[in-house]
Amino acid sequence: MITARRLRFITLAVASLPAFAAAGEIKFDFPLRCQPGETCFIQNYVDHDSSAGVRDYECGRRSYDGHDGTDIRLLDLKAKRDGVAVLTAADGIVVATRDGMDEVSIRTTGRAAVAGKECGNGAVIDHQGGWQTQYCHLAKGSVRIKTGDRLDTGDVIGLVGLSGATEFPHLHFTVRHLGKIVDPFAYGALADVCGSGQSLWKETTREQIGYRPREILNLGVSGDPPTMELIESGETGPLQASTESSAIVAYVRVIGLQQGDQESLSLYGPDGNAIVEHRPQPLARDQAQHLLYAGRKRQESSWPAGRYRISYSVTRDGAALLGKSAEIELTSNK
């Protein structure tokens, strides 16, 4: 399960602040140098449910109990290795930083190994009007700012990493006003009113990161059944299929699926005929991240060369919720 717990810095050195502005006047830029919906994706929003339940600002379930920020994930570990910059979301002064923590998934170390340092490597920045932003899980050795630095919007803080209490490469971005957690998608939201509140994102950013209940991360064809670990690695070589592959397998990785969602995954050959059409049972529970694949073993001497089409859809009670198609050229590897 993809999770991150409450995030803390051990020390907080406070620098002098600029003149205060009225609450609500601040606007944020997107804090990553990536393309939302293509090279990075929002995995979790702030939890608006004060009980043990979960509710994001649109009354969906793209969060988990007590989550106090916005998780913006990279597509895979290769993207992390290539380096994705974390950016200052608004002008401000650095009041805390940490670097030097190793980048190891808590699936390996356990949560106790990062107790008190769940944020991992990161920074806290103070802004006008009592606003504060926090940036967590940065790459070891990448933090390039220090306490007291005055930053402009878009300045580089460091790189997305895998430090602290995390299982996947992402930025945990927290906003506070006068010490209280604020959802930048729904500032001042009314309790139990879906979609209420004011967006604190600048208009250009707001247009890029509109709410998506579900998102497709990967859609492709492999020569063997894929694993989540292989797809998360970003190493596509082992996934490649050819006309000599012993099998041909369509696969899709999705985030945000909900209990009762009905999936359909199909693969069609160059002649347009279906090689496989897979329609599993509706999901029995919510899925923060989900891998589905379906394929067929080769019975002929080789697969026909040409363009193959993959199609994936999600429906509920006959209504289309999500869908995507893609084509892949299958050639010989001889």
Disulfide bonds with the S-S distance in Angstrom:
Cys34-Cys40 2.08
Cys59-Cys194 1.99
Cys119-Cys136 2.05
